[in-house]
Amino acid sequence: MPEISRHIRLLPSALRNQIAAGEVVERPASVLKELVENSLDAGSSAVDVRLDNGGQSLIRVRDDGCGIPAAELELAITRHATSKITALEDLEHVRSYGFRGEALPSIASVSRLRLVSAAAGAEVAHALEVEHGRVTASSPAALPRGTLVEVRDLFANVPARLKFLKSPATEFRRAQDWLSRLALARTKSAFTLSAGEREVLRFLPGQDLRGRLGVIWPGSIVRELLPFDAERHGIRCHGLAAPAGMRQQRADRVLLYVNGRAVTDKRLFAAVREAYKGRLISREYPLAALFLEIPPEEVDVNVHPAKSEVRFRDESAVFSAVLHALRGALDNAVFAGAFPEAPEAPAAAEQDGPAAGLPDREPRRPGFWGSLDAPRLLRPDESETPGSWEVRRTEAPENPGDTPRPVTSRASLPRAAAPLREVAAPYGGADPMPADPAPAAMAARRPAPAASGQAVPSAAPREPLAVGGFSYLGQVADTYLVLRDAQGALVLVDQHAAHERVLHARIAAGGFSGTGQLLALPLELRLDAAERERLQEARPALEQLGFALECAGDVLLARAMPPGLSRREAGAFLREALAGMRDDLDDIFVSMACKAAIKAGQRLTDDEAAGLLAQWLATPGAPTCPHGRPCVLRWDAADLERLFKRR
């Protein structure tokens, strides 16, 4: 190992340039990024890019920008020489992509570079040739307008860096991704990318964001993206995002921009994930192109040599702005063509049932379901059970010539052990179903098994129930509710997931309001020190759900539990909550809804199923359960034909 000198000295210029190059120039994609950003800062309306051998042999960028005067070409390849800032104050109001003056000299130090530029108003262009940081030629050249930069033999003089490059195909793909991201931010400019003589990408000038995304993402995805544009705390957040039903297994289609600059920011990404919480499961990611516009003095873009990371002065305000914009889009989303429109809901003044127990709040906005967000339901008779619904069916006439007559039946979900008027009122629905019905009751609902060889009598045909614009056809596997929509499509609803969504909405709105089911014998749990500490934080939320809790030393006594839970489920729920398995209050609500919801395999009568469907359709976020799993699947005629291989 060589002995380290103890004397302080200036590093040679060539070594300084290569150290700077290590910060800015990682691979062909980073060279492309720096050169194209310079072109955009020069006001270019068209940028043409060519890469040979993945960019290792040649990277050529040509633009029609303002150009560089001949007298300043050598300054352009000198470190810390720039036209984009002049004083310290300019760093707080940076609006250009590059401003450090490091890109060109860093690139020139690890390649053979040729720079040709025609400044605006100049009669002739000028060229400069640089080899590994040394100027080798300077002469007039032919170029009508703008700037041409050619970078050849990248890292030829730095073999240690060269061996870390991937295959040409991989390096080209990374460069393609970078150019695509830049093109999304500057939709007024045209871009082309070629691999040798073959054109790979073309972005036309004046395309909107959806048109640009259509070049790089499948059209079936881009057509379903939801626009959003909202301002909060002086921060504008706009772009396109996928509806909750559209998901992927990787995070590479979450594109983030700050003041037109593509960034990778953990806080912004966390805000996007939070907006989709309860709409996607933890292993899934949304798709979004999100643009944040914030006053330049509120963001520091100088924290990373490649300027791919930023620092916000008020991170909580940025998080809130992103969350507000995306949630607004998702809550107002209409999944085009997914479900038919139902009849308009009655005016608020006519709905004395659902609105009676609601706290003052803004009216419901249309959601994923469009007008199905508030389906038409007949008002329950106030003298009857508060949790019942009226469901209409058409009864066949006795005589062929008679007109069919509508018949109204009352649907009610099974009642929990304790009265739940506070729960039922906010959403106008019935009480939640018991999570673990008695075996005798379950057996009474199931048909007796047929003896061997004995024919099972078929049920008499009946007209389907009409619920919120759907026809309820029956139950499959005692788990899935089968419907037909107005367009004749087949719809399956997971009864457990749908009931989870209903209960979660009620709990989050304070539906239980501390109403608990008293226990003859209290539920006892022995707590360790960590669980006792956690109890102090979680106790208000647990009591809000309906638990009545007392502590006797290291023993927790639950003298009441939320209605709809069995003792076993209540004990398991408390263990989860006190073990810190739930990060926040909403996680506790999700767990509570999951345990209280009806289970897969529970038989429902037609009227019970119709009552559940009516409540679910009127609940925000109906398409997914609180865990983010889908509640509903739909197949139209074309989908079924594909499944049966008829097309």
CORHULIN-V554824 format. One record per residue. BURIAL is b if it has 16 or more other ideal C-beta (glycine too) atoms within 10 Angstrom, else e. Layout:
BEGIN
{{BURIAL} {BURIAL}}
END
This chain:
BEGIN
{{e} {e} {e} {e} {e} {e} {e} {e} {e} {e} {e} {e} {e} {e} {e} {e} {b} {b} {e} {b} {b} {e} {e} {b} {b} {b} {b} {b} {b} {b} {b} {b} {b} {b} {b} {b} {b} {b} {b} {b} {b} {b} {e} {b} {b} {b} {b} {b} {b} {b} {b} {b} {e} {b} {b} {b} {b} {b} {b} {b} {b} {b} {b} {b} {b} {b} {b} {b} {b} {b} {e} {e} {b} {e} {e} {b} {b} {e} {b} {e} {e} {b} {e} {e} {e} {e} {e} {e} {e} {e} {e} {e} {e} {b} {e} {b} {b} {b} {b} {b} {b} {b} {b} {b} {b} {b} {b} {b} {b} {b} {b} {b} {b} {b} {b} {b} {b} {b} {b} {e} {e} {e} {e} {e} {b} {b} {b} {b} {b} {b} {b} {b} {b} {e} {e} {e} {e} {e} {e} {e} {b} {e} {b} {e} {b} {b} {b} {b} {b} {b} {b} {b} {b} {b} {b} {b} {b} {b} {e} {e} {b} {e} {e} {e} {b} {e} {e} {b} {e} {e} {b} {b} {e} {b} {b} {b} {e} {b} {b} {b} {b} {b} {b} {b} {b} {b} {b} {e} {b} {b} {b} {b} {b} {b} {b} {e} {e} {e} {e} {b} {b} {e} {b} {e} {e} {e} {b} {e} {b} {e} {e} {b} {b} {b} {b} {b} {b} {e} {e} {e} {e} {b} {e} {b} {b} {b} {e} {b} {e} {b} {e} {b} {e} {e} {b} {e} {b} {b} {b} {b} {b} {b} {b} {b} {b} {b} {b} {e} {e} {e} {e} {e} {b} {b} {b} {b} {b} {b} {b} {b} {b} {b} {b} {e} {b} {e} {e} {b} {b} {e} {b} {b} {b} {e} {b} {b} {b} {b} {b} {b} {e} {e} {e} {b} {b} {b} {b} {b} {b} {b} {b} {b} {e} {b} {e} {e} {e} {b} {b} {b} {b} {e} {e} {e} {b} {e} {b} {e} {e} {b} {e} {b} {e} {e} {e} {e} {b} {b} {b} {b} {b} {b} {b} {b} {b} {b} {b} {b} {b} {b} {e} {e} {b} {b} {b} {e} {e} {b} {b} {e} {e} {b} {e} {e} {b} {e} {e} {e} {e} {e} {e} {e} {b} {b} {e} {e} {b} {e} {e} {e} {e} {e} {e} {e} {e} {e} {b} {b} {b} {b} {b} {b} {b} {b} {b} {b} {b} {e} {e} {b} {e} {e} {e} {e} {e} {b} {b} {b} {b} {b} {b} {b} {b} {e} {e} {e} {e} {e} {e} {e} {e} {e} {e} {e} {e} {e} {e} {e} {e} {e} {b} {b} {b} {b} {b} {b} {e} {b} {e} {b} {e} {e} {b} {b} {b} {b} {b} {b} {b} {b} {b} {b} {b} {b} {b} {b} {b} {e} {e} {e} {e} {e} {e} {e} {e} {e} {e} {e} {e} {e} {e} {e} {e} {e} {e} {e} {e} {e} {e} {e} {e} {e} {e} {b} {b} {b} {b} {b} {b} {b} {b} {b} {b} {e} {b} {e} {e} {e} {b} {b} {b} {b} {b} {e} {b} {e} {e} {e} {b} {b} {b} {b} {b} {b} {b} {b} {b} {b} {b} {b} {b} {b} {b} {b} {b} {b} {b} {b} {b} {e} {b} {b} {b} {e} {b} {b} {b} {e} {e} {e} {e} {b} {b} {e} {b} {e} {b} {e} {e} {e} {b} {e} {e} {b} {b} {e} {e} {b} {b} {e} {b} {b} {e} {b} {b} {b} {b} {b} {b} {e} {e} {e} {e} {e} {e} {b} {e} {b} {e} {b} {b} {b} {b} {b} {b} {b} {e} {e} {b} {b} {b} {e} {b} {b} {e} {b} {b} {b} {e} {e} {e} {b} {e} {e} {e} {b} {e} {b} {b} {b} {b} {b} {b} {b} {b} {b} {b} {b} {b} {e} {e} {b} {b} {b} {e} {b} {b} {b} {b} {b} {b} {b} {b} {b} {b} {b} {b} {b} {b} {b} {b} {b} {b} {b} {b} {b} {b} {b} {e} {b} {b} {b} {e} {b} {e} {e} {e} {e} {e} {e} {e} {e} {e} {e} {e} {e} {e}}
END
